[in-house]
Amino acid sequence: MFKGKCNNHLHNDLKRREQEPALLLTINGETLQAMNLDNACRYLVYWGTGNGDMKATKEVVRQMIIAARDLIKCHPLTPELATELFTSKGMGVFRFSVALIEWSESELNDVK
């Protein structure tokens, strides 16, 4: 339910921004450059484009999960500690992203 509402708001916002000209914003006399809707930028914790494409966030999360997985491959930890380490490093970042970003089964299998 939340994801649908979020996507609907993103879609409505995209339509609105496509119809409006970009505002000229200045800070200390310098004009800020408007970003292209297709360029990814970081806002809060997520990487995404102005048109709602969250592929950049998925790639960051995927790399962090792979790094966590590789961290425990050759480490002399007990199975319990290795599981705890992976859960805190890899799964924590995934759980945070999954609240707003839909993942396909093939994207999840790519991390294995």
C-alpha positions in Angstrom: 0.0 0.0 0.0 2.8 2.5 0.9 4.8 1.7 -2.2 1.8 2.4 -4.5 1.1 5.8 -2.9 4.8 6.7 -3.0 5.0 5.8 -6.7 1.8 7.7 -7.4 3.3 10.8 -5.8 6.5 10.4 -7.8 4.5 10.1 -11.0 2.4 13.1 -10.2 5.4 15.2 -9.2 7.2 14.2 -12.5 4.3 15.3 -14.5 4.2 18.6 -12.7 7.9 19.2 -13.1 7.9 18.4 -16.8 5.3 21.2 -17.3 7.0 23.9 -15.2 10.2 25.7 -16.2 13.2 25.2 -13.9 13.5 27.9 -11.3 16.7 29.9 -11.1 18.1 29.4 -7.6 21.0 31.3 -6.2 23.2 30.9 -3.2 25.6 33.7 -2.2 25.1 35.2 -5.7 25.9 32.0 -7.6 23.2 30.3 -9.7 22.6 26.7 -9.1 22.5 24.4 -12.1 19.2 22.5 -12.6 19.8 18.7 -12.9 18.5 16.7 -15.7 15.6 14.4 -14.6 17.6 11.3 -15.8 20.7 12.1 -13.7 21.0 10.3 -10.4 21.6 12.2 -7.2 21.5 11.4 -3.5 18.6 12.7 -1.5 18.6 11.7 2.2 19.9 8.1 1.9 18.6 7.2 -1.5 20.1 7.6 -4.9 17.6 8.2 -7.7 16.7 10.3 -10.6 14.1 13.1 -10.8 11.8 10.7 -12.7 11.8 8.2 -9.9 14.3 5.7 -11.3 16.0 4.1 -8.3 18.5 1.8 -10.1 21.3 3.8 -8.6 20.2 3.0 -5.1 19.7 -0.7 -6.0 23.3 -0.8 -7.3 24.7 0.8 -4.1 22.7 -1.6 -2.0 23.8 -4.6 -4.1 27.5 -3.5 -3.8 27.2 -3.2 0.0 25.6 -6.7 0.3 28.3 -8.2 -1.9 31.0 -6.5 0.3 29.4 -7.9 3.4 29.2 -11.3 1.9 32.8 -11.2 0.8 33.9 -9.9 4.3 32.8 -13.1 5.9 34.1 -15.5 3.2 37.6 -15.8 4.4 37.2 -14.6 8.0 37.9 -17.0 10.9 34.5 -16.3 12.5 32.2 -18.8 14.1 29.1 -19.5 12.0 27.0 -17.5 14.5 29.3 -14.5 14.4 29.5 -14.6 10.6 25.7 -14.7 10.4 25.4 -11.7 12.8 28.1 -9.7 10.9 26.3 -10.3 7.5 22.9 -9.5 9.0 24.1 -6.2 10.4 26.2 -5.1 7.4 24.4 -6.5 4.4 20.8 -7.1 5.4 20.5 -3.9 7.3 21.0 -1.7 4.2 18.7 -4.0 2.2 15.9 -3.8 4.8 16.1 0.0 4.7 15.8 0.2 0.9 13.1 -2.3 0.5 10.6 -0.1 2.2 10.5 2.2 -0.8 12.1 0.3 -3.7 10.7 -2.8 -5.3 13.2 -5.5 -6.0 12.6 -8.2 -8.6 13.5 -11.8 -7.9 16.3 -11.7 -10.6 17.8 -8.6 -8.9 17.9 -10.4 -5.6 19.3 -13.6 -7.2 22.1 -11.4 -8.7 23.5 -10.8 -5.3 24.0 -14.5 -4.5 
